Amino acid sequence: MHNFTPEDLIQYLYKETSPEQTAEIMAALETDWSLREKLEVILAAQKRLEPLKLSPGQQTINNILSYAEKAIGELTPQA
């Protein structure tokens, strides 16, 4: 049996898992009460976070864009 991490469960919750992994998690949830309990904790946290209106600050956005530009520059062959 696979040991699923909280990250696996979050991906499952947001439908970001492959069809194979989704099937594995669903099968495990049917038999593993500990895994179901972990998923319930994640679901409860999600519900508590939903009403919060969070957005990144402009400086954070600028840092991400700057990092992306730098990464693209490093990947682009220099002529």
mmJSON file of the N, C-alpha and C atoms, coordinates in Angstrom:
{"data_MODEL":{"atom_site":{
"group_PDB":["ATOM","ATOM","ATOM","ATOM","ATOM","ATOM","ATOM","ATOM","ATOM","ATOM","ATOM","ATOM","ATOM","ATOM","ATOM","ATOM","ATOM","ATOM","ATOM","ATOM","ATOM","ATOM","ATOM","ATOM","ATOM","ATOM","ATOM","ATOM","ATOM","ATOM","ATOM","ATOM","ATOM","ATOM","ATOM","ATOM","ATOM","ATOM","ATOM","ATOM","ATOM","ATOM","ATOM","ATOM","ATOM","ATOM","ATOM","ATOM","ATOM","ATOM","ATOM","ATOM","ATOM","ATOM","ATOM","ATOM","ATOM","ATOM","ATOM","ATOM","ATOM","ATOM","ATOM","ATOM","ATOM","ATOM","ATOM","ATOM","ATOM","ATOM","ATOM","ATOM","ATOM","ATOM","ATOM","ATOM","ATOM","ATOM","ATOM","ATOM","ATOM","ATOM","ATOM","ATOM","ATOM","ATOM","ATOM","ATOM","ATOM","ATOM","ATOM","ATOM","ATOM","ATOM","ATOM","ATOM","ATOM","ATOM","ATOM","ATOM","ATOM","ATOM","ATOM","ATOM","ATOM","ATOM","ATOM","ATOM","ATOM","ATOM","ATOM","ATOM","ATOM","ATOM","ATOM","ATOM","ATOM","ATOM","ATOM","ATOM","ATOM","ATOM","ATOM","ATOM","ATOM","ATOM","ATOM","ATOM","ATOM","ATOM","ATOM","ATOM","ATOM","ATOM","ATOM","ATOM","ATOM","ATOM","ATOM","ATOM","ATOM","ATOM","ATOM","ATOM","ATOM","ATOM","ATOM","ATOM","ATOM","ATOM","ATOM","ATOM","ATOM","ATOM","ATOM","ATOM","ATOM","ATOM","ATOM","ATOM","ATOM","ATOM","ATOM","ATOM","ATOM","ATOM","ATOM","ATOM","ATOM","ATOM","ATOM","ATOM","ATOM","ATOM","ATOM","ATOM","ATOM","ATOM","ATOM","ATOM","ATOM","ATOM","ATOM","ATOM","ATOM","ATOM","ATOM","ATOM","ATOM","ATOM","ATOM","ATOM","ATOM","ATOM","ATOM","ATOM","ATOM","ATOM","ATOM","ATOM","ATOM","ATOM","ATOM","ATOM","ATOM","ATOM","ATOM","ATOM","ATOM","ATOM","ATOM","ATOM","ATOM","ATOM","ATOM","ATOM","ATOM","ATOM","ATOM","ATOM","ATOM","ATOM","ATOM","ATOM","ATOM","ATOM","ATOM","ATOM","ATOM","ATOM","ATOM","ATOM","ATOM","ATOM","ATOM","ATOM","ATOM"],
"id":[1,2,3,4,5,6,7,8,9,10,11,12,13,14,15,16,17,18,19,20,21,22,23,24,25,26,27,28,29,30,31,32,33,34,35,36,37,38,39,40,41,42,43,44,45,46,47,48,49,50,51,52,53,54,55,56,57,58,59,60,61,62,63,64,65,66,67,68,69,70,71,72,73,74,75,76,77,78,79,80,81,82,83,84,85,86,87,88,89,90,91,92,93,94,95,96,97,98,99,100,101,102,103,104,105,106,107,108,109,110,111,112,113,114,115,116,117,118,119,120,121,122,123,124,125,126,127,128,129,130,131,132,133,134,135,136,137,138,139,140,141,142,143,144,145,146,147,148,149,150,151,152,153,154,155,156,157,158,159,160,161,162,163,164,165,166,167,168,169,170,171,172,173,174,175,176,177,178,179,180,181,182,183,184,185,186,187,188,189,190,191,192,193,194,195,196,197,198,199,200,201,202,203,204,205,206,207,208,209,210,211,212,213,214,215,216,217,218,219,220,221,222,223,224,225,226,227,228,229,230,231,232,233,234,235,236,237],
"type_symbol":["N","C","C","N","C","C","N","C","C","N","C","C","N","C","C","N","C","C","N","C","C","N","C","C","N","C","C","N","C","C","N","C","C","N","C","C","N","C","C","N","C","C","N","C","C","N","C","C","N","C","C","N","C","C","N","C","C","N","C","C","N","C","C","N","C","C","N","C","C","N","C","C","N","C","C","N","C","C","N","C","C","N","C","C","N","C","C","N","C","C","N","C","C","N","C","C","N","C","C","N","C","C","N","C","C","N","C","C","N","C","C","N","C","C","N","C","C","N","C","C","N","C","C","N","C","C","N","C","C","N","C","C","N","C","C","N","C","C","N","C","C","N","C","C","N","C","C","N","C","C","N","C","C","N","C","C","N","C","C","N","C","C","N","C","C","N","C","C","N","C","C","N","C","C","N","C","C","N","C","C","N","C","C","N","C","C","N","C","C","N","C","C","N","C","C","N","C","C","N","C","C","N","C","C","N","C","C","N","C","C","N","C","C","N","C","C","N","C","C","N","C","C","N","C","C","N","C","C","N","C","C","N","C","C","N","C","C"],
"label_atom_id":["N","CA","C","N","CA","C","N","CA","C","N","CA","C","N","CA","C","N","CA","C","N","CA","C","N","CA","C","N","CA","C","N","CA","C","N","CA","C","N","CA","C","N","CA","C","N","CA","C","N","CA","C","N","CA","C","N","CA","C","N","CA","C","N","CA","C","N","CA","C","N","CA","C","N","CA","C","N","CA","C","N","CA","C","N","CA","C","N","CA","C","N","CA","C","N","CA","C","N","CA","C","N","CA","C","N","CA","C","N","CA","C","N","CA","C","N","CA","C","N","CA","C","N","CA","C","N","CA","C","N","CA","C","N","CA","C","N","CA","C","N","CA","C","N","CA","C","N","CA","C","N","CA","C","N","CA","C","N","CA","C","N","CA","C","N","CA","C","N","CA","C","N","CA","C","N","CA","C","N","CA","C","N","CA","C","N","CA","C","N","CA","C","N","CA","C","N","CA","C","N","CA","C","N","CA","C","N","CA","C","N","CA","C","N","CA","C","N","CA","C","N","CA","C","N","CA","C","N","CA","C","N","CA","C","N","CA","C","N","CA","C","N","CA","C","N","CA","C","N","CA","C","N","CA","C","N","CA","C","N","CA","C","N","CA","C","N","CA","C","N","CA","C","N","CA","C"],
"label_alt_id":[null,null,null,null,null,null,null,null,null,null,null,null,null,null,null,null,null,null,null,null,null,null,null,null,null,null,null,null,null,null,null,null,null,null,null,null,null,null,null,null,null,null,null,null,null,null,null,null,null,null,null,null,null,null,null,null,null,null,null,null,null,null,null,null,null,null,null,null,null,null,null,null,null,null,null,null,null,null,null,null,null,null,null,null,null,null,null,null,null,null,null,null,null,null,null,null,null,null,null,null,null,null,null,null,null,null,null,null,null,null,null,null,null,null,null,null,null,null,null,null,null,null,null,null,null,null,null,null,null,null,null,null,null,null,null,null,null,null,null,null,null,null,null,null,null,null,null,null,null,null,null,null,null,null,null,null,null,null,null,null,null,null,null,null,null,null,null,null,null,null,null,null,null,null,null,null,null,null,null,null,null,null,null,null,null,null,null,null,null,null,null,null,null,null,null,null,null,null,null,null,null,null,null,null,null,null,null,null,null,null,null,null,null,null,null,null,null,null,null,null,null,null,null,null,null,null,null,null,null,null,null,null,null,null,null,null,null],
"label_comp_id":["MET","MET","MET","HIS","HIS","HIS","ASN","ASN","ASN","PHE","PHE","PHE","THR","THR","THR","PRO","PRO","PRO","GLU","GLU","GLU","ASP","ASP","ASP","LEU","LEU","LEU","ILE","ILE","ILE","GLN","GLN","GLN","TYR","TYR","TYR","LEU","LEU","LEU","TYR","TYR","TYR","LYS","LYS","LYS","GLU","GLU","GLU","THR","THR","THR","SER","SER","SER","PRO","PRO","PRO","GLU","GLU","GLU","GLN","GLN","GLN","THR","THR","THR","ALA","ALA","ALA","GLU","GLU","GLU","ILE","ILE","ILE","MET","MET","MET","ALA","ALA","ALA","ALA","ALA","ALA","LEU","LEU","LEU","GLU","GLU","GLU","THR","THR","THR","ASP","ASP","ASP","TRP","TRP","TRP","SER","SER","SER","LEU","LEU","LEU","ARG","ARG","ARG","GLU","GLU","GLU","LYS","LYS","LYS","LEU","LEU","LEU","GLU","GLU","GLU","VAL","VAL","VAL","ILE","ILE","ILE","LEU","LEU","LEU","ALA","ALA","ALA","ALA","ALA","ALA","GLN","GLN","GLN","LYS","LYS","LYS","ARG","ARG","ARG","LEU","LEU","LEU","GLU","GLU","GLU","PRO","PRO","PRO","LEU","LEU","LEU","LYS","LYS","LYS","LEU","LEU","LEU","SER","SER","SER","PRO","PRO","PRO","GLY","GLY","GLY","GLN","GLN","GLN","GLN","GLN","GLN","THR","THR","THR","ILE","ILE","ILE","ASN","ASN","ASN","ASN","ASN","ASN","ILE","ILE","ILE","LEU","LEU","LEU","SER","SER","SER","TYR","TYR","TYR","ALA","ALA","ALA","GLU","GLU","GLU","LYS","LYS","LYS","ALA","ALA","ALA","ILE","ILE","ILE","GLY","GLY","GLY","GLU","GLU","GLU","LEU","LEU","LEU","THR","THR","THR","PRO","PRO","PRO","GLN","GLN","GLN","ALA","ALA","ALA"],
"label_asym_id":["A","A","A","A","A","A","A","A","A","A","A","A","A","A","A","A","A","A","A","A","A","A","A","A","A","A","A","A","A","A","A","A","A","A","A","A","A","A","A","A","A","A","A","A","A","A","A","A","A","A","A","A","A","A","A","A","A","A","A","A","A","A","A","A","A","A","A","A","A","A","A","A","A","A","A","A","A","A","A","A","A","A","A","A","A","A","A","A","A","A","A","A","A","A","A","A","A","A","A","A","A","A","A","A","A","A","A","A","A","A","A","A","A","A","A","A","A","A","A","A","A","A","A","A","A","A","A","A","A","A","A","A","A","A","A","A","A","A","A","A","A","A","A","A","A","A","A","A","A","A","A","A","A","A","A","A","A","A","A","A","A","A","A","A","A","A","A","A","A","A","A","A","A","A","A","A","A","A","A","A","A","A","A","A","A","A","A","A","A","A","A","A","A","A","A","A","A","A","A","A","A","A","A","A","A","A","A","A","A","A","A","A","A","A","A","A","A","A","A","A","A","A","A","A","A","A","A","A","A","A","A","A","A","A","A","A","A"],
"label_entity_id":["1","1","1","1","1","1","1","1","1","1","1","1","1","1","1","1","1","1","1","1","1","1","1","1","1","1","1","1","1","1","1","1","1","1","1","1","1","1","1","1","1","1","1","1","1","1","1","1","1","1","1","1","1","1","1","1","1","1","1","1","1","1","1","1","1","1","1","1","1","1","1","1","1","1","1","1","1","1","1","1","1","1","1","1","1","1","1","1","1","1","1","1","1","1","1","1","1","1","1","1","1","1","1","1","1","1","1","1","1","1","1","1","1","1","1","1","1","1","1","1","1","1","1","1","1","1","1","1","1","1","1","1","1","1","1","1","1","1","1","1","1","1","1","1","1","1","1","1","1","1","1","1","1","1","1","1","1","1","1","1","1","1","1","1","1","1","1","1","1","1","1","1","1","1","1","1","1","1","1","1","1","1","1","1","1","1","1","1","1","1","1","1","1","1","1","1","1","1","1","1","1","1","1","1","1","1","1","1","1","1","1","1","1","1","1","1","1","1","1","1","1","1","1","1","1","1","1","1","1","1","1","1","1","1","1","1","1"],
"label_seq_id":[1,1,1,2,2,2,3,3,3,4,4,4,5,5,5,6,6,6,7,7,7,8,8,8,9,9,9,10,10,10,11,11,11,12,12,12,13,13,13,14,14,14,15,15,15,16,16,16,17,17,17,18,18,18,19,19,19,20,20,20,21,21,21,22,22,22,23,23,23,24,24,24,25,25,25,26,26,26,27,27,27,28,28,28,29,29,29,30,30,30,31,31,31,32,32,32,33,33,33,34,34,34,35,35,35,36,36,36,37,37,37,38,38,38,39,39,39,40,40,40,41,41,41,42,42,42,43,43,43,44,44,44,45,45,45,46,46,46,47,47,47,48,48,48,49,49,49,50,50,50,51,51,51,52,52,52,53,53,53,54,54,54,55,55,55,56,56,56,57,57,57,58,58,58,59,59,59,60,60,60,61,61,61,62,62,62,63,63,63,64,64,64,65,65,65,66,66,66,67,67,67,68,68,68,69,69,69,70,70,70,71,71,71,72,72,72,73,73,73,74,74,74,75,75,75,76,76,76,77,77,77,78,78,78,79,79,79],
"pdbx_PDB_ins_code":[null,null,null,null,null,null,null,null,null,null,null,null,null,null,null,null,null,null,null,null,null,null,null,null,null,null,null,null,null,null,null,null,null,null,null,null,null,null,null,null,null,null,null,null,null,null,null,null,null,null,null,null,null,null,null,null,null,null,null,null,null,null,null,null,null,null,null,null,null,null,null,null,null,null,null,null,null,null,null,null,null,null,null,null,null,null,null,null,null,null,null,null,null,null,null,null,null,null,null,null,null,null,null,null,null,null,null,null,null,null,null,null,null,null,null,null,null,null,null,null,null,null,null,null,null,null,null,null,null,null,null,null,null,null,null,null,null,null,null,null,null,null,null,null,null,null,null,null,null,null,null,null,null,null,null,null,null,null,null,null,null,null,null,null,null,null,null,null,null,null,null,null,null,null,null,null,null,null,null,null,null,null,null,null,null,null,null,null,null,null,null,null,null,null,null,null,null,null,null,null,null,null,null,null,null,null,null,null,null,null,null,null,null,null,null,null,null,null,null,null,null,null,null,null,null,null,null,null,null,null,null,null,null,null,null,null,null],
"Cartn_x":[0.842,0.0,0.885,0.468,1.196,0.958,1.995,1.855,1.669,0.453,0.167,0.511,1.104,1.493,0.347,0.417,-0.588,-0.608,0.555,0.62,-0.157,-0.059,-0.83,-2.324,-2.737,-4.157,-4.644,-3.801,-4.174,-4.309,-3.38,-3.484,-4.761,-5.074,-6.305,-7.527,-7.523,-8.646,-8.873,-7.792,-7.896,-7.861,-8.041,-8.1,-6.855,-5.688,-4.414,-3.616,-4.263,-3.593,-3.908,-3.026,-3.266,-4.449,-5.068,-6.171,-5.75,-4.523,-4.036,-3.884,-3.293,-3.105,-4.444,-5.378,-6.71,-7.366,-7.275,-7.861,-7.202,-5.87,-5.157,-5.587,-5.708,-6.103,-7.534,-8.426,-9.818,-9.911,-9.153,-9.156,-8.612,-7.558,-6.97,-7.927,-8.658,-9.607,-10.722,-11.056,-12.113,-11.699,-10.405,-9.954,-9.088,-8.533,-7.57,-8.208,-8.644,-9.321,-8.382,-7.09,-6.113,-5.986,-5.985,-5.913,-7.181,-8.333,-9.595,-9.578,-9.037,-8.952,-8.057,-6.933,-6.042,-6.75,-7.498,-8.236,-9.286,-9.943,-10.944,-10.314,-9.115,-8.409,-8.105,-7.659,-7.364,-8.636,-9.733,-11.011,-11.485,-11.321,-11.721,-10.874,-9.583,-8.708,-9.103,-9.436,-9.85,-11.102,-12.053,-13.287,-13.03,-12.078,-11.752,-11.022,-10.283,-9.522,-10.351,-11.409,-12.197,-12.701,-13.209,-13.741,-12.671,-11.419,-10.358,-10.047,-9.942,-9.603,-8.11,-7.317,-5.874,-5.36,-4.419,-3.762,-2.338,-1.409,-0.023,0.164,1.141,1.479,2.187,2.234,2.858,4.336,5.026,6.455,6.649,5.773,5.863,5.671,4.699,4.46,5.678,6.242,7.433,8.61,8.789,9.873,9.693,8.47,8.203,8.48,8.004,8.231,9.721,10.431,11.874,12.595,12.216,12.816,12.538,11.307,10.948,11.744,11.906,12.689,14.136,14.693,16.069,16.194,15.232,15.274,15.167,14.299,14.162,15.454,16.067,17.34,18.423,18.441,19.456,19.198,17.951,17.619,17.736,17.686,17.731,19.182,19.475,20.857,21.256,22.441,22.949,23.555,23.226,23.729,25.055],
"Cartn_y":[-1.183,0.0,1.242,2.241,3.494,4.38,5.051,6.031,7.401,7.915,9.201,10.329,11.368,12.526,13.531,14.5,15.565,16.302,16.434,17.085,16.287,14.955,14.099,14.334,14.425,14.627,15.998,17.005,18.343,18.336,17.681,17.575,16.823,15.781,15.021,15.925,16.679,17.562,18.585,19.098,20.105,19.499,18.173,17.452,17.685,17.612,17.792,16.491,15.382,14.089,13.417,12.516,11.749,10.812,10.319,9.369,8.136,7.677,6.508,6.825,7.982,8.35,8.629,9.24,9.486,8.166,7.168,5.859,5.223,5.349,4.781,5.448,6.765,7.498,7.128,7.075,6.72,5.324,4.386,3.022,3.016,3.78,3.833,4.491,5.502,6.178,5.244,4.259,3.311,2.388,2.133,1.153,1.729,2.908,3.455,4.609,4.342,5.368,6.513,6.23,7.268,8.252,7.722,8.572,9.419,8.804,9.564,10.692,10.404,11.413,12.569,12.259,13.305,14.155,13.511,14.254,15.153,14.669,15.481,16.724,16.59,17.74,18.762,18.282,19.175,19.858,19.108,19.688,20.767,20.51,21.5,22.767,22.596,23.764,24.541,23.833,24.484,25.33,24.784,25.526,26.764,26.68,27.848,28.912,28.505,29.454,30.096,29.434,29.937,31.369,31.749,33.116,34.204,33.84,34.844,35.286,36.552,37.112,37.438,36.498,36.676,36.935,37.842,38.073,38.528,38.2,38.589,40.093,40.611,42.021,42.284,43.532,43.891,43.52,43.695,43.34,41.853,41.028,39.585,39.249,39.875,39.645,40.071,41.222,41.701,40.75,40.207,39.259,37.995,37.501,36.294,36.559,37.687,38.023,38.196,38.83,39.018,37.67,36.793,35.461,34.693,34.797,34.101,34.639,35.949,36.537,36.067,36.004,35.54,34.081,33.254,31.827,31.627,32.393,32.287,32.726,33.788,34.271,33.225,32.459,31.419,30.232,29.992,28.869,29.206,30.493,30.913,30.96,30.263,30.299,31.708,32.089,33.411,33.37,34.36,34.395,35.082],
"Cartn_z":[0.0,0.0,0.0,-0.706,-0.847,0.366,0.807,1.891,1.258,1.297,0.693,1.655,1.112,1.912,1.945,2.864,2.843,1.494,0.879,-0.431,-1.477,-1.412,-2.325,-2.128,-0.875,-0.584,-1.046,-0.911,-1.381,-2.904,-3.575,-5.037,-5.422,-4.694,-4.937,-4.74,-3.679,-3.366,-4.477,-5.043,-6.1,-7.506,-7.573,-8.846,-9.698,-9.041,-9.716,-9.779,-9.461,-9.528,-10.854,-11.256,-12.478,-12.241,-13.306,-13.11,-12.296,-12.515,-11.764,-10.285,-9.996,-8.592,-7.922,-8.649,-8.11,-7.715,-8.598,-8.308,-7.087,-6.982,-5.836,-4.527,-4.561,-3.348,-2.971,-3.951,-3.66,-3.052,-3.591,-3.045,-1.627,-1.395,-0.053,0.94,0.497,1.386,1.838,1.023,1.39,2.524,2.663,3.652,4.769,4.574,5.532,6.305,7.532,8.326,8.656,8.831,9.142,7.971,6.762,5.575,5.44,5.721,5.678,6.695,7.864,8.913,8.471,7.833,7.329,6.276,5.396,4.379,5.027,6.076,6.78,7.405,7.942,8.518,7.422,6.271,5.145,4.658,4.573,4.148,5.124,6.415,7.423,7.298,7.062,6.889,5.64,4.578,3.334,3.579,4.309,4.582,5.424,6.357,7.175,6.357,5.333,4.525,3.415,2.976,1.854,2.03,3.205,3.321,3.294,3.506,3.522,2.098,1.916,0.608,0.623,0.17,0.191,-1.218,-1.323,-2.6,-2.307,-3.202,-2.95,-3.11,-2.402,-2.534,-3.854,-4.268,-5.54,-5.548,-4.428,-4.371,-4.598,-4.066,-4.276,-5.753,-6.378,-7.802,-8.613,-8.295,-9.006,-8.834,-7.632,-7.395,-8.222,-8.313,-9.1,-10.574,-11.081,-12.485,-12.782,-11.866,-12.041,-12.057,-11.157,-11.1,-12.395,-12.896,-14.131,-15.31,-15.394,-16.475,-16.416,-15.219,-15.046,-15.47,-15.063,-15.41,-16.916,-17.57,-19.021,-19.694,-19.191,-19.738,-19.635,-18.552,-18.379,-19.295,-19.653,-20.517,-21.999,-22.324,-23.714,-24.192,-25.307,-25.827,-26.242,-25.879,-26.221,-27.611,-28.443,-29.825,-29.912],
"occupancy":[1.0,1.0,1.0,1.0,1.0,1.0,1.0,1.0,1.0,1.0,1.0,1.0,1.0,1.0,1.0,1.0,1.0,1.0,1.0,1.0,1.0,1.0,1.0,1.0,1.0,1.0,1.0,1.0,1.0,1.0,1.0,1.0,1.0,1.0,1.0,1.0,1.0,1.0,1.0,1.0,1.0,1.0,1.0,1.0,1.0,1.0,1.0,1.0,1.0,1.0,1.0,1.0,1.0,1.0,1.0,1.0,1.0,1.0,1.0,1.0,1.0,1.0,1.0,1.0,1.0,1.0,1.0,1.0,1.0,1.0,1.0,1.0,1.0,1.0,1.0,1.0,1.0,1.0,1.0,1.0,1.0,1.0,1.0,1.0,1.0,1.0,1.0,1.0,1.0,1.0,1.0,1.0,1.0,1.0,1.0,1.0,1.0,1.0,1.0,1.0,1.0,1.0,1.0,1.0,1.0,1.0,1.0,1.0,1.0,1.0,1.0,1.0,1.0,1.0,1.0,1.0,1.0,1.0,1.0,1.0,1.0,1.0,1.0,1.0,1.0,1.0,1.0,1.0,1.0,1.0,1.0,1.0,1.0,1.0,1.0,1.0,1.0,1.0,1.0,1.0,1.0,1.0,1.0,1.0,1.0,1.0,1.0,1.0,1.0,1.0,1.0,1.0,1.0,1.0,1.0,1.0,1.0,1.0,1.0,1.0,1.0,1.0,1.0,1.0,1.0,1.0,1.0,1.0,1.0,1.0,1.0,1.0,1.0,1.0,1.0,1.0,1.0,1.0,1.0,1.0,1.0,1.0,1.0,1.0,1.0,1.0,1.0,1.0,1.0,1.0,1.0,1.0,1.0,1.0,1.0,1.0,1.0,1.0,1.0,1.0,1.0,1.0,1.0,1.0,1.0,1.0,1.0,1.0,1.0,1.0,1.0,1.0,1.0,1.0,1.0,1.0,1.0,1.0,1.0,1.0,1.0,1.0,1.0,1.0,1.0,1.0,1.0,1.0,1.0,1.0,1.0,1.0,1.0,1.0,1.0,1.0,1.0],
"B_iso_or_equiv":[0.0,0.0,0.0,0.0,0.0,0.0,0.0,0.0,0.0,0.0,0.0,0.0,0.0,0.0,0.0,0.0,0.0,0.0,0.0,0.0,0.0,0.0,0.0,0.0,0.0,0.0,0.0,0.0,0.0,0.0,0.0,0.0,0.0,0.0,0.0,0.0,0.0,0.0,0.0,0.0,0.0,0.0,0.0,0.0,0.0,0.0,0.0,0.0,0.0,0.0,0.0,0.0,0.0,0.0,0.0,0.0,0.0,0.0,0.0,0.0,0.0,0.0,0.0,0.0,0.0,0.0,0.0,0.0,0.0,0.0,0.0,0.0,0.0,0.0,0.0,0.0,0.0,0.0,0.0,0.0,0.0,0.0,0.0,0.0,0.0,0.0,0.0,0.0,0.0,0.0,0.0,0.0,0.0,0.0,0.0,0.0,0.0,0.0,0.0,0.0,0.0,0.0,0.0,0.0,0.0,0.0,0.0,0.0,0.0,0.0,0.0,0.0,0.0,0.0,0.0,0.0,0.0,0.0,0.0,0.0,0.0,0.0,0.0,0.0,0.0,0.0,0.0,0.0,0.0,0.0,0.0,0.0,0.0,0.0,0.0,0.0,0.0,0.0,0.0,0.0,0.0,0.0,0.0,0.0,0.0,0.0,0.0,0.0,0.0,0.0,0.0,0.0,0.0,0.0,0.0,0.0,0.0,0.0,0.0,0.0,0.0,0.0,0.0,0.0,0.0,0.0,0.0,0.0,0.0,0.0,0.0,0.0,0.0,0.0,0.0,0.0,0.0,0.0,0.0,0.0,0.0,0.0,0.0,0.0,0.0,0.0,0.0,0.0,0.0,0.0,0.0,0.0,0.0,0.0,0.0,0.0,0.0,0.0,0.0,0.0,0.0,0.0,0.0,0.0,0.0,0.0,0.0,0.0,0.0,0.0,0.0,0.0,0.0,0.0,0.0,0.0,0.0,0.0,0.0,0.0,0.0,0.0,0.0,0.0,0.0,0.0,0.0,0.0,0.0,0.0,0.0,0.0,0.0,0.0,0.0,0.0,0.0],
"pdbx_formal_charge":[null,null,null,null,null,null,null,null,null,null,null,null,null,null,null,null,null,null,null,null,null,null,null,null,null,null,null,null,null,null,null,null,null,null,null,null,null,null,null,null,null,null,null,null,null,null,null,null,null,null,null,null,null,null,null,null,null,null,null,null,null,null,null,null,null,null,null,null,null,null,null,null,null,null,null,null,null,null,null,null,null,null,null,null,null,null,null,null,null,null,null,null,null,null,null,null,null,null,null,null,null,null,null,null,null,null,null,null,null,null,null,null,null,null,null,null,null,null,null,null,null,null,null,null,null,null,null,null,null,null,null,null,null,null,null,null,null,null,null,null,null,null,null,null,null,null,null,null,null,null,null,null,null,null,null,null,null,null,null,null,null,null,null,null,null,null,null,null,null,null,null,null,null,null,null,null,null,null,null,null,null,null,null,null,null,null,null,null,null,null,null,null,null,null,null,null,null,null,null,null,null,null,null,null,null,null,null,null,null,null,null,null,null,null,null,null,null,null,null,null,null,null,null,null,null,null,null,null,null,null,null,null,null,null,null,null,null],
"auth_seq_id":[1,1,1,2,2,2,3,3,3,4,4,4,5,5,5,6,6,6,7,7,7,8,8,8,9,9,9,10,10,10,11,11,11,12,12,12,13,13,13,14,14,14,15,15,15,16,16,16,17,17,17,18,18,18,19,19,19,20,20,20,21,21,21,22,22,22,23,23,23,24,24,24,25,25,25,26,26,26,27,27,27,28,28,28,29,29,29,30,30,30,31,31,31,32,32,32,33,33,33,34,34,34,35,35,35,36,36,36,37,37,37,38,38,38,39,39,39,40,40,40,41,41,41,42,42,42,43,43,43,44,44,44,45,45,45,46,46,46,47,47,47,48,48,48,49,49,49,50,50,50,51,51,51,52,52,52,53,53,53,54,54,54,55,55,55,56,56,56,57,57,57,58,58,58,59,59,59,60,60,60,61,61,61,62,62,62,63,63,63,64,64,64,65,65,65,66,66,66,67,67,67,68,68,68,69,69,69,70,70,70,71,71,71,72,72,72,73,73,73,74,74,74,75,75,75,76,76,76,77,77,77,78,78,78,79,79,79],
"auth_comp_id":["MET","MET","MET","HIS","HIS","HIS","ASN","ASN","ASN","PHE","PHE","PHE","THR","THR","THR","PRO","PRO","PRO","GLU","GLU","GLU","ASP","ASP","ASP","LEU","LEU","LEU","ILE","ILE","ILE","GLN","GLN","GLN","TYR","TYR","TYR","LEU","LEU","LEU","TYR","TYR","TYR","LYS","LYS","LYS","GLU","GLU","GLU","THR","THR","THR","SER","SER","SER","PRO","PRO","PRO","GLU","GLU","GLU","GLN","GLN","GLN","THR","THR","THR","ALA","ALA","ALA","GLU","GLU","GLU","ILE","ILE","ILE","MET","MET","MET","ALA","ALA","ALA","ALA","ALA","ALA","LEU","LEU","LEU","GLU","GLU","GLU","THR","THR","THR","ASP","ASP","ASP","TRP","TRP","TRP","SER","SER","SER","LEU","LEU","LEU","ARG","ARG","ARG","GLU","GLU","GLU","LYS","LYS","LYS","LEU","LEU","LEU","GLU","GLU","GLU","VAL","VAL","VAL","ILE","ILE","ILE","LEU","LEU","LEU","ALA","ALA","ALA","ALA","ALA","ALA","GLN","GLN","GLN","LYS","LYS","LYS","ARG","ARG","ARG","LEU","LEU","LEU","GLU","GLU","GLU","PRO","PRO","PRO","LEU","LEU","LEU","LYS","LYS","LYS","LEU","LEU","LEU","SER","SER","SER","PRO","PRO","PRO","GLY","GLY","GLY","GLN","GLN","GLN","GLN","GLN","GLN","THR","THR","THR","ILE","ILE","ILE","ASN","ASN","ASN","ASN","ASN","ASN","ILE","ILE","ILE","LEU","LEU","LEU","SER","SER","SER","TYR","TYR","TYR","ALA","ALA","ALA","GLU","GLU","GLU","LYS","LYS","LYS","ALA","ALA","ALA","ILE","ILE","ILE","GLY","GLY","GLY","GLU","GLU","GLU","LEU","LEU","LEU","THR","THR","THR","PRO","PRO","PRO","GLN","GLN","GLN","ALA","ALA","ALA"],
"auth_asym_id":["A","A","A","A","A","A","A","A","A","A","A","A","A","A","A","A","A","A","A","A","A","A","A","A","A","A","A","A","A","A","A","A","A","A","A","A","A","A","A","A","A","A","A","A","A","A","A","A","A","A","A","A","A","A","A","A","A","A","A","A","A","A","A","A","A","A","A","A","A","A","A","A","A","A","A","A","A","A","A","A","A","A","A","A","A","A","A","A","A","A","A","A","A","A","A","A","A","A","A","A","A","A","A","A","A","A","A","A","A","A","A","A","A","A","A","A","A","A","A","A","A","A","A","A","A","A","A","A","A","A","A","A","A","A","A","A","A","A","A","A","A","A","A","A","A","A","A","A","A","A","A","A","A","A","A","A","A","A","A","A","A","A","A","A","A","A","A","A","A","A","A","A","A","A","A","A","A","A","A","A","A","A","A","A","A","A","A","A","A","A","A","A","A","A","A","A","A","A","A","A","A","A","A","A","A","A","A","A","A","A","A","A","A","A","A","A","A","A","A","A","A","A","A","A","A","A","A","A","A","A","A","A","A","A","A","A","A"],
"auth_atom_id":["N","CA","C","N","CA","C","N","CA","C","N","CA","C","N","CA","C","N","CA","C","N","CA","C","N","CA","C","N","CA","C","N","CA","C","N","CA","C","N","CA","C","N","CA","C","N","CA","C","N","CA","C","N","CA","C","N","CA","C","N","CA","C","N","CA","C","N","CA","C","N","CA","C","N","CA","C","N","CA","C","N","CA","C","N","CA","C","N","CA","C","N","CA","C","N","CA","C","N","CA","C","N","CA","C","N","CA","C","N","CA","C","N","CA","C","N","CA","C","N","CA","C","N","CA","C","N","CA","C","N","CA","C","N","CA","C","N","CA","C","N","CA","C","N","CA","C","N","CA","C","N","CA","C","N","CA","C","N","CA","C","N","CA","C","N","CA","C","N","CA","C","N","CA","C","N","CA","C","N","CA","C","N","CA","C","N","CA","C","N","CA","C","N","CA","C","N","CA","C","N","CA","C","N","CA","C","N","CA","C","N","CA","C","N","CA","C","N","CA","C","N","CA","C","N","CA","C","N","CA","C","N","CA","C","N","CA","C","N","CA","C","N","CA","C","N","CA","C","N","CA","C","N","CA","C","N","CA","C","N","CA","C","N","CA","C","N","CA","C","N","CA","C","N","CA","C"],
"pdbx_PDB_model_num":[1,1,1,1,1,1,1,1,1,1,1,1,1,1,1,1,1,1,1,1,1,1,1,1,1,1,1,1,1,1,1,1,1,1,1,1,1,1,1,1,1,1,1,1,1,1,1,1,1,1,1,1,1,1,1,1,1,1,1,1,1,1,1,1,1,1,1,1,1,1,1,1,1,1,1,1,1,1,1,1,1,1,1,1,1,1,1,1,1,1,1,1,1,1,1,1,1,1,1,1,1,1,1,1,1,1,1,1,1,1,1,1,1,1,1,1,1,1,1,1,1,1,1,1,1,1,1,1,1,1,1,1,1,1,1,1,1,1,1,1,1,1,1,1,1,1,1,1,1,1,1,1,1,1,1,1,1,1,1,1,1,1,1,1,1,1,1,1,1,1,1,1,1,1,1,1,1,1,1,1,1,1,1,1,1,1,1,1,1,1,1,1,1,1,1,1,1,1,1,1,1,1,1,1,1,1,1,1,1,1,1,1,1,1,1,1,1,1,1,1,1,1,1,1,1,1,1,1,1,1,1,1,1,1,1,1,1]
}}}
